[in-house]
Amino acid sequence: MPTFSIPVGEDVLAFFAGLDAPADEWVSAVGVVDAVKLAVARADGSDEDVELPGRTTLLNMCGPRSGPLMVVIAGRGNDAVGVSGGRLLGARSAGVFANINNGAGAIEVPIVAPTVSAPAHPDDDETEEVPRFGDRLEHFAFGLCDVMVVKGERIKIRDVAPPHRLREIHVGAMKLLAPTERDGRRTFKLVKRN
């Protein structure tokens, strides 16, 4: 069964809804997603909407293409990894791999190959992704800082180390490198442009 990727940043539900395939085709997927919203069943029979901000791991997603799509998601909190599940109401792809099966075999879906280029130098791995509250930023002059407020290209940061000085920076004049995971947080590196 061929596997295809959902482009990074694409709404997962909108992607499947836009495919030229019968609505009852069976979908399965795994990968990484951002900004997940789930409907979780309550004991009284109603649903509760649950939002999982930030990046999480999509352990499993399955169901008919037209929905409902049921998911199992894992995310890291402050001290531990938590697992959640429910009916998918929304999520953005951060690297989702999926397939669709019509019972007689896989259907043909246009393959979107991720473009990967090896940076000539680690500082060339610039990102369009924007830090958000809760992320960290390694500033070339100030060191490691917590991201407090993001307004366009202006970001308020606070030093991790005492005296926890609050500063405002403009990232448009600098190079923001792709985030890495450090101590359970996304950490961006900010470097001077050449």
SEPAMAR-550728 format. One record per atom (N, C-alpha, C): residue in one letter; x, y, z. Coordinates in steps of 0.05 Angstrom, whole numbers, plus 5000, padded with zeros to 4 digits. Each point is the difference from the previous one (the first is absolute). Layout:
// SEPAMAR-550728
AXYZ ...
***
This chain:
// SEPAMAR-550728
M501749765000 M498350245000 M501850255000 P499950174979 P501750234999 P499350205022 T502150135010 T499650215020 T500550274988 F498550205009 F500550274990 F500250185024 S501150244996 S500350195022 S498150244996 I499150105023 I498350245000 I501950235004 P500050204982 P501950225002 P500050145027 V502350075009 V500350145026 V498450255000 G498550055022 G498450245002 G497149964990 E499549794985 E497349954989 E498149895021 D497550105000 D498049905018 D499449714992 V500249815018 V499749724995 V497249934989 L498050105014 L497249944991 L499450124973 A500950244995 A499650134974 A501449854978 F502449895006 F501549854980 F498449764991 F499049845019 F498549764993 F497450074987 A498750215009 A497450094987 A500450084971 G502450104993 G500550104973 G500949784981 L500449765009 L500949784982 L497749914983 D500749924975 D498149894982 D499849705004 A498449935021 A499749715007 A497349975013 P498849774999 P497449955013 P500250075030 A497850105011 A499950095028 A500449775020 D499449754992 D500249785019 D502749864998 E501950104985 E502749894999 E501250015028 W501549795008 W501149985026 W502750145001 V500450185020 V502450165004 V501649895024 S502649994998 S501749955023 S502450184998 A501150095022 A502250194999 A501650005027 V502550084998 V501750045023 V501750244994 G501450115020 G501850224996 G500150205022 V500350254993 V500250225019 V498150224992 V498550115019 V498050214995 V500350235019 D498950234992 D499950245017 D497150075005 A499550135022 A497450135007 A497749804996 V500049785015 V498049804999 V497550085016 K497749944988 K497550045015 K498449744997 L499149895023 L498649755001 L497350035012 A498149834993 A497549965015 A500349745015 V499750025026 V500449775018 V497349945014 A499249754999 A497449925012 A500150035030 R497850105011 R499650035029 R498149785010 A500049965026 A498449795012 A497050044995 D499150264998 D497250064996 D499149974971 G501849924982 G499349964972 G500650244982 S500750235012 S500850234984 S502949994993 D500950184982 D502850024993 D501250255013 E502549995007 E501550235010 E502250064980 D500350254991 D502150084982 D502650045017 V502249884991 V502550015014 V502150104980 E501550215008 E502150104982 E502749925011 L501849914983 L502749925007 L501850194985 P500850235012 P501750194986 P502849894996 G501450124981 G502749924995 G500149754982 R502449885000 R500549774982 R499649745016 T498649814987 T499549745012 T500549784980 T500249755010 T500549784982 T497449864994 L499449964975 L497649864991 L500749714999 L499149855021 L500749715001 L498249844981 N497550094997 N498249854982 N497750184993 M499249994975 M497550134991 M498749814981 C497449955003 C498649834981 C497050075000 G498849924978 G497150044996 G499450054971 P497450034993 P499350064972 P501050284993 R500750044975 R501250264991 R498250245007 S497349964999 S498250215005 S499550045031 G501249825016 G499750035029 G497849825011 P500149955026 P501950125019 P502749874999 L502150165003 L502749895002 L500749995029 M500749775010 M500749965028 M503149995003 V501050135021 V502950025003 V500949935028 V502649925001 V501449975026 V502550184997 I500350185019 I502150205000 I501749985025 A502650044997 A501950005023 A501450275000 G500150125024 G501450265003 G501550005026 R502150165001 R501650025024 R499250245016 G499349965025 G499450225019 G502550085014 N499750125023 N502450095015 N501649765011 D498749805009 D501449785013 D499749734987 A498149964982 A499549744989 A498750024973 V499949774986 V498649984975 V497149915006 G498150154988 G497249935003 G498849914974 V498049825001 V498749904976 V497050085001 S499050104978 S497250094998 S498849874975 G497449984999 G498749904976 G497250114998 G498949994976 G497350104995 G499550044971 R497850134994 R499350074972 R501550254992 L501449994978 L501550234991 L498250234990 L500450235011 L498550244992 L501850194984 G502649985004 G501950174986 G502949945007 A501850034981 A502949975005 A501450094974 R502550105004 R501750074977 R502249804998 S500649924976 S502249814995 S502750125007 A501649855014 A502850085004 A501849774991 G498849834982 G501349764990 G498249765004 V497849994985 V498049785003 V500249824975 F500249745005 F500149804978 F497549835002 A498649974977 A497449875000 A499749824976 N497849845001 N499249854977 N496949975001 I498949944977 I497149964997 I499649744986 N498149845010 N499549744989 N497149974993 N499349904976 N497249974993 N499049715004 G501549845014 G499249725005 G501149814979 A500350104976 A501249844978 A502950064997 G501150185015 G502750084998 G500350305003 A502450094998 A500450285004 A499150164976 I499050255005 I499350174978 I502450184994 E500150114977 E502250184992 E499550285011 V501950105014 V499950275011 V502650144991 P499850254991 P502450134992 P502050015023 I502449924995 I502150005021 I501350275002 V500050115024 V501450255005 V502649935014 A502150014986 A502649935011 A501150245016 P500849965025 P501150225015 P502750084987 T500550264999 T502550094990 T502050035023 V502149854998 V502050005022 V502750074987 S501250205010 S502750074990 S501950025024 A502249884997 A502050015022 A501350275001 P499950135023 P501250275002 P503049984997 A501150204986 A502950014997 A501350065027 H498650135017 H501050085027 H497649995018 P500349935025 P497649985018 P498550275001 D501350224996 D498650265001 D498350054976 D500149824980 D498450044976 D497249885002 D499449875022 D497549865004 D497950205010 E499550214985 E498150215008 E497249904997 T498250095018 T497249915000 T498150244997 E497749944988 E497850194999 E498249985024 E500449785015 E498449955024 E500550215021 V498050095014 V500250215020 V499849885028 P501850095018 P499849905028 P497450105012 R499049865020 R497650085014 R500549975030 F498150115016 F500349995029 F500649725009 G501949975018 G500849745010 G502449884986 D500750114976 D502449914987 D502450145012 R502449924993 R502450145008 R501550104976 L501650205004 L501650134979 L502850035010 E501949904985 E502950035006 E501050244984 H500350235014 H500850254987 H503050015000 F501250104977 F502950014997 F501350185021 A498650195011 A501250185020 A498949955028 F497449945003 F498849985026 F499949725011 G500649804984 G500049725009 G497249884999 L499449815017 L497549855000 L497850175013 C497750034985 C497850165010 C497449864996 D498050065017 D497349904996 D498550204983 V498349894981 V498350174983 V497550075016 M499550265004 M497850095016 M497650104983 V500650174980 V497950124983 V501150014971 V498349934981 V500750024972 V498050174985 K500950224988 K498350184984 K501450054974 G499349844980 G501350024974 G502949935002 E501850184992 E502949955001 E501150105027 R498450115017 R500950105026 R499449785021 I502049935016 I499849795020 I501050115026 K498449975022 K501050065026 K501249745012 I502450025010 I501449775011 I500950075029 R500349785016 R501050045027 R502349815004 D502250105011 D502349845006 D499349765017 V500949764994 V499549775017 V501650025026 A502450114998 A501750035024 A499350265015 P500350015026 P499650255015 P501850224988 P499250255000 P497650115013 P497549994984 H499849834979 H497549964984 H499150264986 R502050144988 R499450254987 R498149964976 L498050184997 L498149994978 L500950194978 R500149904975 R500950154978 R498149974976 E500050194982 E498549974975 E502050014977 I499749804982 I501849994977 I498350004974 H501350064978 H498850004974 H501449784984 V498649784994 V501449774987 V500350034970 G498750204988 G500250034971 G502850084991 A501550125018 A502750084993 A502149785006 M499149785010 M501849785007 M499149744987 K501649795002 K499449744988 K499049825022 L497649904997 L498749815019 L500449724990 L501349835015 L500649734991 L497849815009 A499749784986 A497949805006 A500349905029 P497749965013 P500149925029 P501149725004 T501149965023 T500849745010 T498649955026 E499949755009 E498749935025 E502250015022 R499650165021 R501950015022 R498450025026 D500549815018 D498649995025 D496950014997 G499049864980 G497249994995 G498750244988 R501650194990 R499050254988 R501250044973 R498550124982 R501150084974 R501950235006 T502449994989 T502050215004 T501050104973 F499650254994 F500950134976 F502750135005 K501650024979 K502650145003 K499850254982 L500950225010 L500050264986 L502950084995 V500750044974 V502750074993 V500050264983 K502350134999 K500250244984 K500149934971 R498850174983 R500249964971 R502750084991 N501149874979 N502750074990 N499950264985 
***
